[in-house]
Amino acid sequence: KSLPAQGAALTIIVSDHDFAAIDGTISEINERGFLVEGSNVYGDNAETIWLHPDPKTTIIDQNGKTLKASDLKAGMTVRSFYGPYVALSFPPQSSTNYILVNTDSANDEQETEAGINGILTEKTDGRISISGQPSNPDGYEYVVLAIDGDTQIVDAQGKPLTSDVLNEGRRIEAQYVPVIYPALPHADKIVVSDASAPRVEGTITASERTTQDHLYINVGSDQSTDNDIILNISKDTQIIGLSPDEKLKPGTKIVAYHSILMTKSIPAITSAEVIVVQPDITLPFESPIKG
């Protein structure tokens, strides 16, 4: 071995003093840029800054490969050069012209899967909503997941199924990799149960039997009382679409998924598992005067 050590230079950066640089970790990403938390390369002081790449920004990984801005992920460590102008916002913001990124640094975070065991409450093109119990304490009780041809869908015995079985009310268990908003987590595997949760749609109605823990539901929001039910609300009941300072009250339209166990009384009584509050849509005023 020679002294001093010798090697091939992969990249040489000549810095203009009008520019600054940060060593840190990407903690958040949006459509405009990414948030880096770390320390200033030249001053060694702690720093947090939003950086905005443009189409001409050079991004190179640890192997010298050129990347695109869309390749950047939360958890990656970067050295990013920015400036000369910095917006005095909180945190500050600037454009970045050169980024060195370690793509391996995000692997551990990306490989950690999350899961949820619950009820499928909504299905639209390419996505499903699930409400239930997370597989780990840091998980979410309500998630929206993207599904596509790469999503493995099986029954409890491992037999492959198609996405046609993913109907509202179906009990499922889903595995996914968490990502930073606005990206949508992808459902990697879905185990479909044979059971479905009964579903009712109606309006909460004032009644002598209505309390904070017992809601009288006018099923179908009609004039008939023959099919109405009373929902027992417990600490395990999940309520979706209601802000923290709001409460369920008469006049609120809901979709509810409940236990298969119901009393034979009139109205029947059962326990609510998931309640989805429907948006209050007010039709625009239409003038009776015709032109």
C-alpha positions in Angstrom: 0.0 0.0 0.0 1.3 3.4 -1.0 1.3 6.5 1.3 -0.8 8.5 1.0 -3.6 6.1 -0.2 -4.6 6.5 -3.8 -7.8 5.9 -5.6 -10.0 6.9 -8.5 -12.1 10.1 -8.1 -15.7 9.3 -9.0 -17.0 12.8 -8.4 -15.3 16.2 -7.6 -17.4 19.0 -6.4 -16.1 22.6 -6.6 -18.2 24.7 -4.3 -19.2 28.3 -4.9 -19.1 30.1 -1.5 -22.5 31.6 -2.3 -23.9 28.1 -1.8 -24.5 26.1 1.3 -24.8 22.3 1.9 -26.4 20.0 4.4 -25.7 16.5 5.5 -28.9 14.9 6.8 -31.8 12.5 6.4 -34.9 13.0 4.3 -37.8 13.1 6.8 -40.7 14.1 4.6 -41.5 14.4 0.9 -44.2 16.2 -1.1 -44.8 17.1 -4.7 -42.5 20.1 -4.6 -39.5 18.9 -2.6 -38.2 17.2 0.5 -37.4 18.1 4.1 -33.9 17.4 5.3 -32.9 17.3 9.0 -29.2 17.3 9.7 -26.2 19.6 10.0 -24.6 22.3 7.9 -21.6 20.9 6.1 -19.5 24.1 6.5 -20.7 25.3 9.9 -21.5 21.9 11.6 -24.5 23.4 13.2 -27.9 21.6 13.4 -30.2 22.5 10.4 -33.6 21.6 9.0 -34.6 22.9 5.6 -37.1 22.3 2.8 -35.2 21.7 -0.5 -36.8 22.1 -3.9 -35.1 20.4 -6.9 -35.7 21.5 -10.5 -35.4 19.6 -13.8 -31.7 20.5 -14.0 -30.8 19.3 -10.5 -28.1 16.6 -10.5 -28.9 13.7 -8.2 -26.2 10.9 -7.8 -26.4 7.8 -5.6 -23.5 6.2 -3.6 -22.6 4.1 -6.7 -22.3 7.1 -9.1 -25.7 6.4 -10.7 -27.8 9.3 -11.8 -31.3 9.4 -10.2 -34.5 11.4 -10.7 -36.2 13.4 -8.0 -39.0 10.8 -7.9 -36.4 8.2 -6.7 -35.8 10.1 -3.4 -37.5 8.4 -0.4 -38.0 9.2 3.2 -35.2 7.8 5.3 -32.4 8.3 2.7 -29.3 10.2 3.9 -28.2 13.0 1.6 -25.6 15.7 1.1 -27.4 18.4 -0.7 -26.1 21.8 -2.0 -28.5 24.6 -2.0 -28.8 28.4 -2.4 -27.8 31.1 -2.9 -31.2 32.3 -1.9 -33.0 31.0 1.2 -36.6 31.8 2.1 -36.9 32.9 5.7 -39.8 30.6 6.4 -40.0 28.0 9.2 -38.4 25.8 8.3 -36.4 27.7 5.7 -36.7 26.8 2.0 -34.3 26.9 -0.9 -33.6 25.4 -4.3 -31.1 22.6 -4.6 -28.7 22.1 -7.5 -26.7 19.0 -6.5 -27.7 16.0 -4.3 -25.5 13.0 -3.2 -27.8 10.3 -1.8 -27.3 7.0 -0.1 -30.2 4.9 -1.3 -29.3 2.0 1.0 -30.0 4.1 4.1 -33.8 3.8 3.5 -33.9 0.0 3.1 -34.6 -0.8 6.8 -37.5 1.6 7.0 -39.0 0.5 3.6 -38.8 -3.2 4.5 -40.8 -2.8 7.7 -44.3 -3.9 6.8 -47.4 -2.8 8.6 -50.7 -4.6 8.8 -54.4 -4.2 9.6 -57.1 -6.7 10.4 -60.6 -5.3 9.9 -63.5 -4.5 7.7 -63.3 -3.2 4.1 -65.5 -0.1 4.2 -65.0 1.3 0.7 -63.7 0.1 -2.7 -63.0 2.4 -5.7 -60.8 2.0 -8.8 -57.4 0.9 -7.6 -57.9 1.5 -3.9 -59.6 0.2 -0.8 -60.4 1.6 2.7 -60.0 -0.6 5.7 -61.0 0.0 9.4 -59.8 -2.4 12.1 -57.1 -3.3 14.4 -53.4 -2.6 13.5 -50.9 -5.4 13.7 -48.5 -3.3 15.8 -49.0 -0.5 18.4 -47.7 2.2 16.0 -50.1 1.2 13.2 -53.3 2.9 12.1 -56.9 1.8 12.7 -58.0 3.2 9.4 -56.0 3.1 6.1 -56.5 3.6 2.4 -54.4 1.2 0.3 -53.6 1.0 -3.4 -54.3 -2.4 -5.0 -53.1 -3.6 -8.4 -51.9 -6.7 -10.2 -49.0 -7.0 -7.8 -51.3 -7.3 -4.8 -51.5 -10.9 -3.6 -55.1 -11.8 -2.7 -55.7 -15.1 -1.0 -58.3 -16.8 1.3 -57.5 -18.2 4.8 -56.1 -21.4 3.3 -53.8 -19.5 0.9 -55.8 -20.1 -2.3 -55.4 -17.3 -4.8 -58.4 -15.0 -5.3 -59.3 -12.1 -7.6 -60.0 -8.6 -6.6 -63.7 -9.3 -7.3 -64.0 -10.7 -3.8 -63.0 -7.4 -2.2 -66.5 -6.1 -1.4 -67.7 -3.6 1.2 -68.2 -5.3 4.5 -65.8 -8.1 3.8 -63.4 -9.0 6.7 -59.8 -8.9 5.5 -56.3 -8.8 6.7 -53.9 -6.6 4.7 -50.1 -6.1 4.7 -48.5 -2.9 3.4 -45.4 -0.8 3.6 -46.1 2.7 5.2 -45.1 5.7 3.1 -45.1 9.4 3.6 -48.2 11.4 2.4 -49.2 12.1 -0.4 -48.1 8.7 -1.7 -50.6 6.0 -1.2 -49.5 2.8 0.6 -49.6 -0.3 -1.6 -51.4 -3.4 -0.4 -48.8 -6.2 -0.8 -50.9 -9.1 0.5 -54.6 -9.4 1.4 -56.1 -12.4 3.3 -59.8 -12.5 2.7 -62.1 -14.1 5.3 -65.3 -16.0 4.5 -67.2 -13.8 6.8 -68.6 -10.3 6.1 -69.9 -7.7 8.6 -73.6 -6.8 8.2 -74.1 -3.3 6.8 -76.9 -0.8 7.3 -77.4 2.7 6.0 -79.7 5.2 7.5 -80.1 8.3 9.7 -79.6 8.7 13.5 -83.0 9.6 14.9 -84.1 11.1 18.2 -85.7 8.5 20.4 -86.4 7.9 24.1 -83.9 5.0 23.7 -81.2 7.2 22.2 -78.2 7.9 24.5 -74.5 8.5 24.0 -74.0 4.8 24.0 -77.2 3.7 22.1 -78.2 5.2 18.8 -81.6 4.7 17.1 -81.0 4.2 13.4 -83.8 4.9 10.9 -82.6 2.3 8.4 -83.1 3.5 4.8 -84.1 6.9 6.1 -87.7 6.1 5.3 -91.1 6.2 7.1 -91.0 2.6 8.1 -89.9 1.5 11.6 -90.0 -2.3 10.9 -86.4 -2.5 9.9 -84.9 0.1 12.3 -82.2 -0.9 14.7 -80.4 0.3 17.8 -76.6 0.4 17.7 -74.6 -0.1 20.9 -71.5 2.2 20.8 -68.5 1.1 22.8 -64.8 2.2 23.1 -64.0 -0.3 20.4 -66.4 1.2 17.9 -64.5 3.0 15.2 -66.1 6.2 13.8 -64.8 7.6 10.5 -65.5 11.0 9.0 -66.1 12.8 12.3 -63.8 15.5 13.6 -62.5 15.2 17.2 -64.8 17.9 18.5 -68.0 16.5 16.9 -70.4 13.9 18.2 -72.9 11.6 16.6 -76.3 13.3 16.8 -79.8 13.0 15.4 -80.0 13.9 11.7 -76.6 12.5 10.9 -76.6 10.0 8.0 -74.3 7.0 8.5 -73.2 3.7 7.1 -72.7 1.2 9.9 -71.0 -2.3 10.0 -72.1 -4.3 13.0 -72.0 -7.6 14.8 -73.9 -10.6 13.3 -75.4 -11.0 16.8 -78.7 -9.2 17.1 -81.7 -9.3 19.4 -85.1 -10.4 18.1 -86.7 -7.4 19.6 -88.3 -4.5 17.6 -86.2 -2.6 17.0 -83.3 -5.1 17.0 -80.3 -4.2 19.0 -76.7 -5.0 18.0 -73.1 -3.7 18.5 -71.6 -1.2 16.0 -68.1 -2.1 14.9 -67.5 0.7 12.4 -69.6 3.8 11.7 -68.9 5.9 8.6 -70.4 9.4 8.7 -71.8 10.4 5.4 -71.1 14.0 4.1 -73.9 16.4 4.5 -74.6 17.4 0.9 -76.8 20.5 0.5 -78.3 21.0 -2.9 -77.8 24.5 -4.5 -80.8 26.9 -4.4 -82.7 26.8 -7.7 -84.7 29.9 -8.5 -88.4 29.2 -9.4 -88.3 32.0 -11.9 -87.7 30.6 -15.4 -86.2 32.7 -18.1 
